[in-house]
């Protein structure tokens, strides 16, 4: 096998899942990358937000904010805005914010939203959590090429590494190539293993080019279930936390899909999250999700 000129690793959407992160770090170290980058959403939805950030701080890797860092950074401040002001509907988010160590809260408020990675002799890379300038909308696999290009009209870099969708992606758009390594902590592609991206810089007849390698790493998901109880997250957030745990265990997008479904429910549904989750689970699941990528494409 040809030896790469350079190797980078990109870890995104860890979401406070320490066992998944630890397994990925062991795999990362085994592949000896020259640099590691964090693609956002390091915290929230799993119980180990402080432990994850403590561990990542020991490495000092370049990091950007995802939508979860951006929202948690303003929860409980005058800058918060609906619907995230609803503690009942966003109980996990509020629990994370209120149990996050002060030094970590200060740090996430200073994170940039994107990073330009320019390395001598290599095609430049733009790292962004969602689409450029919008951490809440990602490059979804269901988007057609023209929709993806619309998000990239102001991007000079030929390679874009993103996160947010929790789904691996490699889309060649001619002028641009969009990559997503999937999620470390909460995959949405039906594979519950922790997922991340390696990028190898390889010599080609046309010059150096990035070659992606999509990694999947198994880990102890029973440990996650135990921590949901021991941490107090399950008591604090009840049915919403159980959706997060179901996502960890199955690799399906239960937690985000429920959030999409809730946007179209009457206000009365928001008063009782247990009832809302029960109704949702009776009508939705693999093959019948509420999430509509085409609706996002029309935004």
Protein Blocks (a to p, Z undefined) as FASTA:
>chain_A
ZZdfbdcdddehklopaklmmmmmmmmmmnopabdcdebjjbghiaklmmmmmmmmmnop
acdddfklmmmmmgoiakbccfklpmklmmmmmmmmmmgcfklmmmmmmpcfbdcdddeh
iacddddfbdghiakbccdfklcfklmmmmmmmpmbfbdcdehkopacdddehjaccdde
bjfklccehpabdcdddddddddfkbpcdddddddddddfklmmmmmmmnommmmnmmmm
mmmmmmmmnopaklmmmmmmmmmgcfklmmpmmlmmmmmmmmgcehiafbdfklmmmZZ
